[in-house]
Amino acid sequence: MNEKVMVNEKLKCILYTIFSNYNNLSKKIYIVLDDSKNSEKMSEDILKKINQNTPYFIKKILANFNNENDNSVLKLKKSNQYLEIVDKNQNTEGESILLDMSSLDFNDIERKCDYEVKFVVDYIFNLDEIGKSRFFKEVEKTIEKDKSKKEEFNNNLDINYLYNICISKYMWKDSNDAAKMENWIYNIINPNRLHSDLLEKMIEIINKELNNLNFDSYLRYILSKEENKSLGYISMSSDLYKLLLFEDMLRIDYSDKCTVKIDLDVEYVGKWWSENILPIFKERYSKKDLIDKLELEIKKNEIVDFHGKNFEKT
């Protein structure tokens, strides 16, 4: 892994943590530097990146920003109630969240992070500087617009509010098929995450763009991922489970809205299973235990209605 990727991963770890906790800051976030000799420069760089990738309403909470044009890192620099950069030898008092820059585990932090947080941070992080500035201005305009519509506007904006603003900008245009499918799957399974108008728009796009060809392409992409070749490949959290559930949801919950008809390639999935999963079973279990485990697999498949009425051929 090159140095730039490592630096970006560390910065994302910080941003994931900030965006996960800004609205419920019962614990202070300490960013612990791993090099005291260069601590001042590192601190400057980190604060600059936080400033560049964080909308005003979050900075207002983190560092008492009182002006949306206040983009200085000086306020972030000062020790404050919610965020502080420290050296290893400094005390971190009370209950706190520690981000030790020398031992950050990006995969672990990313895995524990909510989908909405990852989506928002990644969306903002990938914008260029002009794009970030424009986006944050649009966020503030959206907030002001919503305030004018509601007498009791909640100023403690949660991540889902920002997620919807990102989606409204993103609108599934500038992404590859895999990224679209993953986002569609998430929002079909969790329809309450999207505002009603965006949910309608997503379903409209699904009707227009989803077909057997790109569904089959995505299915093969999911099944080719090494991490899915395990005994838990069809667990509640796995991509394959979500993919099958997505197809299931299209058939049932959205049958009045979706005109999409997908034929699941059962033969392909069955062949993949026999080539990648069955050998693992045979290696790990005795003949008697193997039968029990295979019966358990059948029950797992029944959970997602693998061969059930919801996958009728059309």
C-alpha positions as CSV (number, residue, x, y, z in Angstrom):
1,M,0.0,0.0,0.0
2,N,1.5,3.4,-1.0
3,E,1.9,6.2,1.4
4,K,-0.9,8.4,-0.1
5,V,-3.4,5.6,0.4
6,M,-2.3,5.1,4.0
7,V,-2.6,8.8,4.8
8,N,-6.0,9.0,3.2
9,E,-7.1,6.0,5.2
10,K,-6.0,7.6,8.5
11,L,-7.8,10.8,7.6
12,K,-11.0,8.9,6.7
13,C,-10.7,7.1,10.1
14,I,-10.8,10.5,11.8
15,L,-13.6,11.8,9.6
16,Y,-15.7,8.6,10.1
17,T,-15.3,9.0,13.9
18,I,-16.2,12.7,13.8
19,F,-19.3,12.2,11.6
20,S,-20.3,9.2,13.7
21,N,-20.2,11.1,17.0
22,Y,-20.8,14.8,16.3
23,N,-24.5,14.7,17.2
24,N,-24.0,12.8,20.5
25,L,-20.7,13.9,21.9
26,S,-20.8,12.3,25.3
27,K,-17.2,11.4,24.8
28,K,-14.3,13.6,23.7
29,I,-12.4,12.6,20.6
30,Y,-8.6,12.6,21.1
31,I,-6.4,12.3,18.0
32,V,-3.1,10.9,19.4
33,L,0.0,11.7,17.3
34,D,2.7,9.1,16.8
35,D,5.6,11.5,16.1
36,S,6.3,14.2,18.7
37,K,9.1,15.7,16.6
38,N,6.7,16.6,13.8
39,S,3.6,17.0,15.9
40,E,3.0,20.6,15.1
41,K,3.1,20.1,11.3
42,M,1.0,16.9,11.7
43,S,-1.5,18.7,13.8
44,E,-1.8,21.5,11.2
45,D,-2.3,19.0,8.4
46,I,-4.9,17.0,10.2
47,L,-6.9,20.1,11.3
48,K,-6.7,21.5,7.8
49,K,-8.2,18.2,6.4
50,I,-10.9,18.2,9.0
51,N,-11.7,21.8,8.2
52,Q,-11.8,21.0,4.4
53,N,-14.0,18.0,4.7
54,T,-16.5,19.0,7.3
55,P,-19.6,21.1,6.8
56,Y,-20.1,24.3,8.8
57,F,-22.9,22.9,11.1
58,I,-20.6,20.2,12.3
59,K,-17.7,22.5,12.9
60,K,-20.0,24.7,14.8
61,I,-20.6,21.9,17.2
62,L,-17.0,20.8,17.3
63,A,-15.3,24.1,17.8
64,N,-18.0,26.8,18.3
65,F,-17.7,28.2,14.8
66,N,-20.2,31.1,14.7
67,N,-19.9,32.1,11.0
68,E,-20.3,29.9,8.0
69,N,-17.4,31.8,6.3
70,D,-15.1,31.1,9.3
71,N,-12.9,28.5,7.7
72,S,-9.9,29.1,9.9
73,V,-8.3,26.1,11.6
74,L,-7.5,28.3,14.6
75,K,-10.6,27.4,16.5
76,L,-10.2,23.8,15.8
77,K,-6.6,24.2,17.1
78,K,-7.6,25.2,20.5
79,S,-8.4,22.6,23.1
80,N,-12.1,22.3,23.2
81,Q,-14.8,20.2,24.7
82,Y,-15.2,17.7,21.9
83,L,-12.0,17.4,19.8
84,E,-8.3,17.6,20.6
85,I,-5.0,16.6,19.1
86,V,-2.5,15.4,21.6
87,D,0.9,13.7,21.9
88,K,1.3,10.3,23.3
89,N,2.6,11.6,26.6
90,Q,-0.4,13.8,27.2
91,N,-3.2,12.8,29.5
92,T,-6.6,12.0,28.0
93,E,-9.0,12.5,30.8
94,G,-12.5,11.0,31.4
95,E,-14.4,8.9,28.9
96,S,-13.0,9.4,25.5
97,I,-12.6,8.1,22.0
98,L,-8.9,7.6,21.2
99,L,-7.6,7.6,17.6
100,D,-3.9,6.6,17.9
101,M,-2.4,7.6,14.5
102,S,0.3,4.9,14.9
103,S,-2.1,2.0,15.2
104,L,-5.3,2.9,13.4
105,D,-7.1,-0.1,11.9
106,F,-8.9,1.3,8.9
107,N,-10.8,-1.9,8.1
108,D,-12.0,-2.2,11.7
109,I,-13.2,1.4,11.9
110,E,-14.8,1.2,8.5
111,R,-16.6,-2.1,9.4
112,K,-18.1,-0.6,12.6
113,C,-19.1,2.6,10.8
114,D,-22.7,3.2,9.7
115,Y,-23.4,3.0,6.0
116,E,-24.6,6.6,5.9
117,V,-21.5,7.9,7.6
118,K,-19.2,6.1,5.1
119,F,-21.3,7.3,2.2
120,V,-21.2,10.9,3.3
121,V,-17.5,11.0,4.2
122,D,-16.5,9.2,1.0
123,Y,-18.7,11.5,-1.1
124,I,-17.2,14.7,0.4
125,F,-13.6,13.3,0.5
126,N,-13.7,12.6,-3.2
127,L,-14.7,16.1,-4.2
128,D,-12.1,18.6,-5.3
129,E,-11.6,21.8,-3.3
130,I,-14.0,23.8,-5.5
131,G,-16.5,20.9,-5.3
132,K,-16.3,20.8,-1.5
133,S,-16.9,24.6,-1.2
134,R,-19.9,24.5,-3.5
135,F,-21.3,21.4,-1.7
136,F,-21.1,22.9,1.7
137,K,-22.7,26.1,0.5
138,E,-25.6,24.1,-0.9
139,V,-25.8,22.2,2.4
140,E,-26.3,25.5,4.3
141,K,-28.8,26.7,1.7
142,T,-30.8,23.4,2.2
143,I,-30.7,23.8,5.9
144,E,-32.0,27.4,5.7
145,K,-34.7,26.4,3.3
146,D,-35.9,23.6,5.6
147,K,-35.8,26.0,8.6
148,S,-38.1,28.4,6.8
149,K,-40.5,25.5,6.0
150,K,-40.7,24.2,9.6
151,E,-41.6,26.2,12.7
152,E,-39.7,23.8,14.9
153,F,-36.6,22.9,12.9
154,N,-34.2,20.5,14.6
155,N,-30.8,22.2,14.7
156,N,-29.2,19.0,15.9
157,L,-29.0,17.5,12.5
158,D,-28.3,13.8,12.3
159,I,-26.2,12.1,9.7
160,N,-29.3,10.9,7.9
161,Y,-30.1,14.5,7.0
162,L,-26.7,15.0,5.5
163,Y,-26.9,11.6,3.8
164,N,-30.1,12.7,2.0
165,I,-28.5,15.9,0.8
166,C,-25.6,13.9,-0.6
167,I,-28.0,11.5,-2.3
168,S,-29.9,14.4,-3.8
169,K,-26.6,15.6,-5.4
170,Y,-25.4,12.2,-6.3
171,M,-28.7,10.8,-7.6
172,W,-26.9,7.6,-8.7
173,K,-25.5,9.3,-11.8
174,D,-21.7,9.3,-11.5
175,S,-21.0,5.8,-10.3
176,N,-20.4,2.4,-11.7
177,D,-23.1,-0.3,-11.7
178,A,-21.7,-2.0,-8.6
179,A,-21.8,1.2,-6.6
180,K,-25.3,1.9,-7.8
181,M,-26.5,-1.6,-6.9
182,E,-25.0,-1.5,-3.5
183,N,-26.7,1.8,-2.7
184,W,-30.0,0.7,-4.2
185,I,-29.8,-2.5,-2.1
186,Y,-29.2,-0.6,1.1
187,N,-32.0,1.9,0.5
188,I,-34.5,-0.8,-0.6
189,I,-33.7,-2.8,2.6
190,N,-33.8,0.5,4.7
191,P,-36.4,2.6,2.9
192,N,-36.8,4.9,5.9
193,R,-33.2,6.3,5.3
194,L,-34.4,8.2,2.3
195,H,-36.8,11.1,2.2
196,S,-40.0,10.1,0.3
197,D,-39.2,12.1,-2.8
198,L,-35.7,10.5,-3.1
199,L,-37.1,7.0,-2.5
200,E,-39.6,7.6,-5.4
201,K,-36.8,8.9,-7.6
202,M,-34.6,5.9,-6.8
203,I,-37.4,3.5,-7.7
204,E,-38.0,5.4,-10.9
205,I,-34.3,5.0,-11.8
206,I,-34.4,1.3,-10.8
207,N,-37.3,0.8,-13.2
208,K,-35.4,2.5,-15.9
209,E,-31.9,1.1,-15.5
210,L,-32.1,-2.3,-13.7
211,N,-32.4,-5.3,-16.0
212,N,-31.4,-9.0,-16.1
213,L,-28.1,-8.1,-17.7
214,N,-26.7,-5.8,-15.0
215,F,-28.3,-7.7,-12.2
216,D,-26.6,-10.9,-13.4
217,S,-23.3,-9.0,-13.9
218,Y,-23.5,-7.7,-10.3
219,L,-24.4,-11.2,-9.0
220,R,-21.2,-12.6,-10.6
221,Y,-19.2,-9.7,-9.2
222,I,-20.5,-10.4,-5.7
223,L,-19.9,-14.1,-5.9
224,S,-16.3,-13.5,-7.2
225,K,-15.3,-11.6,-4.1
226,E,-12.9,-13.6,-2.0
227,E,-14.4,-12.6,1.3
228,N,-17.7,-14.2,0.4
229,K,-16.1,-17.6,-0.1
230,S,-16.6,-18.7,3.5
231,L,-19.1,-20.6,5.7
232,G,-20.9,-17.4,6.5
233,Y,-21.4,-16.2,3.0
234,I,-25.1,-16.1,3.3
235,S,-25.2,-14.5,6.8
236,M,-27.5,-11.5,7.5
237,S,-24.6,-9.1,6.9
238,S,-23.2,-10.6,3.7
239,D,-23.5,-9.0,0.2
240,L,-25.1,-12.1,-1.3
241,Y,-27.8,-12.1,1.3
242,K,-28.5,-8.5,0.6
243,L,-28.5,-9.1,-3.1
244,L,-31.0,-11.9,-2.9
245,L,-33.1,-9.8,-0.4
246,F,-33.0,-6.9,-2.8
247,E,-34.4,-9.0,-5.6
248,D,-37.0,-10.4,-3.1
249,M,-38.0,-6.8,-2.1
250,L,-38.5,-5.8,-5.7
251,R,-41.0,-8.6,-6.1
252,I,-43.0,-8.0,-3.0
253,D,-42.8,-4.6,-1.2
254,Y,-42.5,-2.5,-4.3
255,S,-44.6,-4.6,-6.7
256,D,-47.0,-1.6,-7.0
257,K,-44.1,0.7,-8.0
258,C,-41.5,-1.4,-9.6
259,T,-41.9,-2.8,-13.1
260,V,-38.6,-4.7,-12.9
261,K,-38.7,-8.4,-13.4
262,I,-35.4,-10.2,-12.5
263,D,-34.7,-13.9,-13.2
264,L,-32.2,-15.1,-10.6
265,D,-29.7,-17.4,-12.3
266,V,-30.2,-20.3,-9.9
267,E,-28.0,-22.6,-11.9
268,Y,-25.0,-20.2,-11.8
269,V,-25.4,-19.7,-8.0
270,G,-25.8,-23.4,-7.4
271,K,-22.6,-24.1,-9.4
272,W,-20.7,-21.4,-7.6
273,W,-21.8,-22.9,-4.3
274,S,-20.8,-26.4,-5.2
275,E,-17.4,-25.2,-6.4
276,N,-16.5,-22.8,-3.6
277,I,-18.5,-23.7,-0.5
278,L,-19.1,-27.4,-0.6
279,P,-15.4,-28.3,-0.7
280,I,-14.9,-26.2,2.5
281,F,-17.7,-28.2,4.2
282,K,-16.2,-31.5,3.1
283,E,-12.8,-30.5,4.5
284,R,-14.0,-29.4,7.8
285,Y,-16.7,-31.9,8.8
286,S,-17.0,-35.6,9.2
287,K,-19.6,-37.4,7.1
288,K,-22.2,-37.3,9.9
289,D,-21.6,-33.6,10.8
290,L,-21.5,-32.8,7.1
291,I,-25.2,-33.8,6.7
292,D,-26.2,-31.7,9.6
293,K,-24.3,-28.7,8.3
294,L,-25.8,-29.1,4.8
295,E,-29.3,-29.2,6.3
296,L,-28.5,-25.9,8.1
297,E,-27.4,-24.5,4.8
298,I,-30.8,-25.4,3.3
299,K,-32.5,-23.6,6.1
300,K,-30.3,-20.5,5.4
301,N,-31.4,-20.6,1.8
302,E,-35.0,-20.8,2.9
303,I,-34.6,-17.6,4.9
304,V,-33.9,-15.7,1.7
305,D,-36.5,-17.7,-0.2
306,F,-33.7,-18.9,-2.5
307,H,-36.0,-21.1,-4.6
308,G,-39.3,-19.8,-3.3
309,K,-42.3,-18.2,-4.9
310,N,-40.7,-14.8,-4.9
311,F,-38.2,-16.0,-7.5
312,E,-40.8,-17.3,-10.0
313,K,-39.6,-17.2,-13.5
314,T,-41.4,-14.5,-15.6
